[in-house]
Each structure stands twice: as C-alpha cells, then as structure tokens.
Amino acid sequence: MSRRVGRPLGAIDRFHLRLHRETRAAGLGGASCVLVASLEGRVPRERLARRLREASAVRPELGWRLGWQPGRGSVWRPGRAPELGERSFTADLEPLVEERLAAPIDGARPLEVELWHGPTSDTLALRWFHPLTDALGAARLLLWLGEEAPSAGDRPSFAAPDERLPAGFRERLELARRYGQHALSLAQGGPILSPARWVKDAPPGRPRVHRIRFTEEETRRFDLARRRRAGLAEASIIVLAAARLCHRLLREGGGDAPAQHLAVMPVSLDPKGQRDRLFGNNITTLLLALPSASLDDEAAVLARLAAQRRAIVRDGLELGMVASLAAFRALPDGFVHWLAGSPFAGQRGSFIASSPGPLPLERLFGQRVVDAYTSVVPSPQPGLVIVTERQGGRLSLQLCHLDGQIPAASLAAQSGALRADLLGEMR
C-alpha cells in the first residue's frame, strides 16, 4: 500500500466512521472497542514490546492511520507503529475497561496495545478505533501477537463486505432499494422505542459495561436449553432475551411499551474456519422485529425470528445494508443517519445484538488465558449493545450502554432475570 494510493475503507468501516463522528458530537470519546485477555501469570514487558516491534515490521497495517484522498474519501495510510502501553488495576477489570472506552480516540492512532498489571497476574488489552476492524478480526490479531514468533504467512489481512456485492451499480442500487422496502415492511408492525428515546434530551453519559459471565455448568445448561428451545439458533435466544430485557426496563421506568422491538444483528461474512483476516469490518447487518404482545410466547417468537431469517436469505437481502451504505457513500452523515432511521421515526433500532462467536484465545505468550471478552462504546442511537461471546467453555455477555440513557443500577438489577431467561428458567 503506497502513501499515494492508500487502502479504502469498506462500507461498514465507513459507517462506523460516521457513527464515530456522531458519538464525538454527543460528547463521548469516539467509536472504540476494547478486547481484554487475562492471563494466569505475568508477561515480561520487554518480551511483549519486542514482539510488538517484530509484528509491526511483518504487518505494517498495525501502524495504519486514517487519511483522505480526493475522489476516494477516507483511506488507510502508513503511519507509526503502536508502542506498548502499561496500566495497573487493583481489583475488577471493568472500571479500567470503562475508563479506556471513555478516553478519546480517532483515526490518527487507531490501535493501542497495552499490558495491564493486576495484583497477581497480567492482562493484555487491545483497544481499537471501530472503523479499523471488527471483534473477530481483533481477536485474531491479539492471538497472532501472542504467538511465539511473528510470521507473515499468506494472510489476507484485510477484507470488506463490498467485495461480495454485485459488480454493476444498477444491481447494487436495486438491492439497496429492496432492503429499504424490507425495513419499511418491518415498520408496519408499529413504532419502536430505543434507549435514546427512553430519557428525552438527557446527555448520554459515560460508557458503561455490565458483564454476565456464566460458569461452565451454567453454559452447559444454556446449551441444553437452547437445543430444546431453538435447535442451533443461539442468536435467536439472545435476541429474545434482549427484547424482554428492554421491555422490563421500560416498564420499570414507567414508560409505555412500544408495539415492537427491532433487533439490529451484525453477522460475520468470514468463511467458516477462516483465521487470516485481521482488518476491516467484514460483516453485514440484519434487522429482526419482535412484537411486544407476543414476547411471552417463546415458541411463537422463535418461529417468527426463524421465518424472518429465512425470508432474508430467500430474498437475497443478507447484503442489503451493505449495498445501501455503498450506494450512498458520498452523501452527508446527517442524510445517511436520517435514511437509516426514517422507517422508525428517526430510530435505528431498539438494541444491537452482536455475537462474534467463540474467542480463539486459549494461550498467549505460552500462558493460559483464564478470561477474555470484548466491550464497545455504543453510539447514542440506539444506545445499547449486547455482546455475546464464549471463551474457555464459558458464555459471556457484555451489556454496553450509556449511563445517561440506561442507569447502571437498572441493568444490574435485571441481570438475574436476564440470566434466568437465557437458561430457560423464567417463570
């Protein structure tokens, strides 16, 4: 990649860049994510710093910075390789994770690698500017950094969903049009109510992370219940539980329940088994509607979600959002955000349900990874991101929200009900 040419951002990368500007305008630090991996012991600082230098020589993408090129817009350009940072914590990781999510970030320094020192062991932390990559890419990047010796291999380190779109502009525009019609058809089910609208005109507040980590035994119970309730459709169980959580929070606050909840669900486009894509948000996004009146009828809701997903595949709409973003890439941020929210009175969804899948982090620098998870700064609209992951045979959920929209105490009070809901034990 030359300085003159640069690497163009993919459609989802550019959308995250738009969300970054929206987030900064709301007084937040920007669109960032944090992946932490806690080890069973210590990592020698010099060893990690040397590994980072060697890795940066093999993968110059580690030093990318965001630039601008006339006619192509935002592009990645060569920049300065990241340097190892260090921090300390005394008890739980979550306060330090929240602190890093609240800190300013931008495309000038899109990647941070840090070593966090705890009382008896160390944690590796990767913080990145969201347009740089998605959660799967970041996990693979951290895994690669934790290898004993860097090697270039044949890794195609960048991928974007645009590569899967039809070649012709008319075909892309037609796909975007059909996706718009799909969103409008979902809006016929009635209005939604996102966390951004729960507390009108309130500042978003600090990014917060409320974590629910299952034990190995609870994870086995979850899997048994999932197979009984929805076959292999783990994502549907998560989406239903998230919609019920939003419903309970609304009732707790004395608000009127909306006619339906709209789940925004990112889906990876990486081929199954791929391990070599490190950069770029290679995802698409699905919209799934859940009528409020039938949330207690689990079988009916799960069947409805399955039918919606089949219809999306049947109508070839998996890449609908990508086509829309690619078609309107040159339009101003405000118009794109308006277009995305126009079917639902300016709202882009009730919540985001992200399920990157199992984290491939078992050992780093020769040590066992005892825990790992990803957190994200939610954009003010919709204001709630639920990240579901697995590591070391245990299920983990991170409820990422903004304190001014959903008080941390409210989510903490609902965590028991959410856990029971996921296990199929709600009464």
Buried (B, 14 or more C-beta within 10 A) or exposed (E): BEEEEBBBBBBBBBBBBBBBBBBBEBEBBBBBBBBBBBBEEBBEEEEBBEBBBBBBEBBEBBBBBBBEEEEEBBBBBBBEBBEBEEEEBEEEBBEBBBBBBBBEBBBEBBBBBBBBBBEEBBBBBBBBBBBBBBBBBBBBBBBBBBBEEBEEEEBEBBBBBBEBBBEEEEEBBBBBBBBBBBBEEBBEBBBBBBBBBBBEEEBBBBBBBBBBBBEEEBBBBBEEBBEEBBEEBBBBBBBBBBBBBBBBBBEEEEEEBBBBBBBBBBBBBBEEEBEEBBBBBBBBBBBBBBBBEEBEEBEEBBEBBBEBBEEBEEBEBBBBBBBBBBBBBEEEBEEBBEBBBBBBEBBBBBBBBBBBBBBBBBBBBEBEBBBBBBBBBBBBBBBBBBBBBBBBEBBBBBBBBBBBBBBBEBBEEBBEBBBEBBBBEBE
